[in-house]
Amino acid sequence: MASQTRKQISVLVVSTLAFTICFMVWMMFGVIGIPIKQELGLNATQFGILTATPVLTGSLFRVPLGMWTDKYGGRIVLMGTLLVPVIPIWLIGHATQYWQYLVLGLFVGIAGASFSVGTPYVARWFTRGRQGFAMGIFGAGNAGAALNKFVAPAVVVAYGWTAVPNVYALSMFIMAIVFWMFSYSDPSHKVDSSITWRQQLAALKDPMVWKLSQYYSIVFGGYVALALWMTQFYIGEYGLDIRVAALLAAAFSLPGGVLRAFGGWLSDKYGAHKVTWWVMWVSWVCLFILSYPQTDFTVATVDGPKTFHIGLNVYVFTALMFIIGVAWAFGKASVFKYISDEYPHNIGVISGIVGLAGGMGGFILPIMFGALVDLTGIRTSCFMLMYGVIWVSLIWMYFTEVRHTEVIGSRTPRAALKG
């Protein structure tokens, strides 16, 4: 029989790989949506709806799947999450009408709910002092968004976009087999089956849950939204082809995934509050700069009118997106460190609720991005919107936490709040 340490490592590795593949599939419309948009003649709002559709079901299913994970165990639930979307993914390559893509996208979105299954499944295999790091490694599966930007454009260029769903469906099926072979179950990790949905959803009465949901709607919802939006942004703003655009967009998606483990370590060492506070401020500064559109203006000088240009070139823009990707990687880990600290016996339900909020952010924001572009004609309006959302979290965090505790000190935020 495998040792406990070996089981822990095996569960962590195989769950992280499964989540990576799920996230890659979940983000597929961020790339193949571009040729679909061209074929169907979609506007920016319709494109936003197309890319966001899988995010909707991936978000809505997080709460029930989180509950089922508490009740039935993560292994069987995650296995089902891997298998259910396989056929809908394959059928996307055979769809011809807009509504067909939307319907199939709803089924594909189930893959995105894998996070609320894997998080409690992985966390319960580790001690409380190592849960932040373990959940950070698992959360690095967000790098599937970057993997999508490497794989999908290459397949599109070589074989056409309709080959991408076939490749992804096969990848999901193979991953399901590998996961079942190398994962384990522990009956002690299940929550008492007598607990009802109403009792578990009572967590919504806790203001802390709502606040964490707000934080996560930025660091995860914003991450998902921009990961879906950036490839077409590069194409429209800088005139790049799909391969170069996707590669540069990966500069945001990749650190937003792989550095989550480091964010978990930082949260274990310095506390979730401190990490989240600085994540918000770094995001605020970067989004302020990114919000400024390409601008030409004329100034009347003593020597006559002179025209000046203000705007970010592709290199500075990519560097700022990279910084935000790093910050949000840390933020995603710190929010779930909050959860493991405050709700150790109810991780599945709380992570499902918070994950739902983050996922709904990832669903609503791309649609709002598209609507703002259609209304204003300004591509950077997406960053203006995110800048405003960051302000809400900073104000909320200041009045509920910062005024009651040290930003840098020996006291934990929760201990200060209770004191």
CORRA-V908279 format. One record per pair of residues at least 4 apart in sequence whose ideal C-beta (glycine too) atoms are under 6 Angstrom apart, sorted by the first residue. I is the first residue (numbers start at 1). J is the second residue. Records with the same first field share a line. If there is no record, write none. Layout:
I=J, J
This chain:
2=6, 7
7=11, 184
8=125
10=182
11=15, 125, 183, 184
12=122
14=179, 182, 183
15=118, 122, 138
16=137, 138, 141
18=175, 179
19=114, 118, 141
20=141, 144
21=171, 175
22=111, 114
23=141, 142, 144, 145
24=144, 147, 148
25=111, 168
26=54, 58, 111, 112
27=145, 148, 227
28=32
29=33, 50, 51
30=51, 228, 231
31=152, 153, 231
32=161, 164
33=37, 50, 51
34=232
35=161
37=42, 47
40=98
42=46, 47
43=374
44=370, 373, 374
45=370, 371, 374
47=370
48=52, 366, 367, 369, 370
49=367
51=228, 366
52=363, 366, 367
53=102, 105, 106
54=58, 105, 108, 109
55=224, 359, 362, 363
56=363
57=61, 106, 109, 110
58=109, 112, 113, 359
59=356, 359, 360, 363
61=65, 110, 113
62=66, 113, 116, 352, 355, 356, 359
63=352, 353, 356
65=77, 113, 116, 117
66=116, 348, 349, 351, 352
67=200, 349
68=72, 77
69=74, 77, 117, 120, 348
70=191, 348
71=193
72=76
73=185, 190
74=78, 117, 121
75=183, 185
77=117
78=117, 118
79=180
80=84
81=114, 117
82=172, 175, 176
83=176
84=110
85=89, 108, 110, 111
86=169, 172, 173
88=104, 107, 108
89=108, 165, 168, 169
90=165, 169
91=104
92=104, 165
93=162, 165, 166
95=100, 101
101=105
114=118
115=119, 355
116=351, 352, 355
118=122, 138
119=135, 351
120=347, 348
122=134, 138
123=131, 135, 347
124=189
126=130, 131, 134
130=134
131=135, 340
132=264, 267, 268, 337
133=264, 265, 268
135=139, 264, 336
136=260, 261, 263, 264, 333
137=261
139=260, 332
140=257, 258, 260, 261
142=256, 257
143=254, 257, 258
145=227, 253
146=250, 253, 254
147=151
148=152
149=246, 249, 250
152=164
153=242, 243, 246
155=159, 163, 164, 167
156=161
159=163
179=183
191=195
195=199, 200
197=201
200=349
203=209, 349, 350
209=353
212=335, 338, 354
213=354, 357
214=393
215=335, 393
216=220, 335, 354, 357, 358
217=221, 357, 358, 361
218=222, 389, 393
219=328, 331, 332
220=332, 358
221=358, 361, 362
222=386
223=256, 328
224=362
225=362, 365, 366
226=230
227=253
228=366
229=233, 366, 369
230=249, 252
231=245, 246, 249
233=237
234=238, 240, 245, 248
235=240, 245
237=379
238=314
240=244, 245
248=318
250=254
251=318, 322
252=321, 325
255=259, 325, 326, 329
256=325, 328, 329
259=326, 329
260=329, 332, 333
263=329, 330, 333
264=333
266=270, 275
267=272, 275, 333, 334, 337
270=274
271=412
272=276, 334, 337, 338
273=401, 413
275=330, 334
276=331, 334
279=327, 330, 331
280=393, 394
282=327
283=287, 324, 327, 390
284=390
286=320, 323, 324
287=383, 386, 387
288=387
290=320, 383
291=380, 383, 384, 387
293=378, 380
294=311
295=310
296=309
297=308
298=305, 307
299=306
300=305
301=306
312=316, 317
338=342
339=343, 350, 351
343=350
346=350
347=351
351=355
355=359
360=364
361=365
369=382
372=376, 381
376=381
393=397
397=401
398=402
401=413
404=416, 417
405=411, 413, 416
406=411
411=415, 416
